[in-house]
Amino acid sequence: MVLITEKTQIIESDVQLLRNVKTSMMNDTCVYAYLSLISMEVQRKTIVISPYYGFRTNGFNSNLYFGNINEFEVALIPVFVGEAGKIGHWVLAVYEFNSHIKYYDSFANPIASAVKENILSAVIDLNRHRGLNMTFEIIGASNEEMNMQMDGYNCGFHVCINSERYLKNNGIVLKQDFNIACEREKILDRLVTVVNDIEVGTRNRAYFLKKSDNNEDSDIAEIISGEKSTTSKQTMCSQTSINKSKRSKDSIQETKRKNTEAKRIKRMSLNQHTKKK
């Protein structure tokens, strides 16, 4: 298990399964981790509602979202359609604060009443925290507005893709020349990089800390966006070069020592041979 923050995590075996089994579905931890990851890279103040929101038992609390609830501009609400622990379908709602709710289902299915209730409940909880007593109608995205899912297992990746494109492309999620296999690999490459970077120690402890609600420019956003990780990798590469150089010098010195010793032994052998004559 590898933490991105104290609220989100990646389980390495889950990522490897997604890579090794091309028909495997994204689970809740990977979806939540990736959405949390991209939420810290964008300029807009973004909050991510946990996929566990629909299965909550103790009301709305800070464990059910990631981000600054007091200042968010947009909320990503991933919803799992189905029973927990069983095969289901991932969909996405995007709430523009005090404006509207956009709903993305990569199958373009009509929104189920339970899903609608879940989304509206999350929006109500978010608004209540901001002192608002408002709700909005959910606007379903048409199949002309998004790339459609053509299989039965990549729904979680569509949620990640739609979330990222929405945040980074001014609300436009449709992508020309869309290739889900390539998009899937890009997402997995990103998650694997995060896992590997943590495990080899190129990230500092700030990576594991929760993004502070009153510190939007925290180290976490810089590290995950690559601004600090690049430096860390450069430092590691420099250290590797130094180590290689040191090993090379040590090797040269050892070779010289061995050659000197061989010459000494040879001279001793010749001297003994001369005395015998």
Helices and strands as residue ranges (DSSP letters): E 2-3, E 9-10, H 12-20, H 28-39, E 46-49, G 51-55, G 62-64, E 65-66, E 74-81, E 89-96, E 100-104, H 113-129, E 138-140, H 155-168, H 180-199, G 205-208, H 219-225, H 227-276
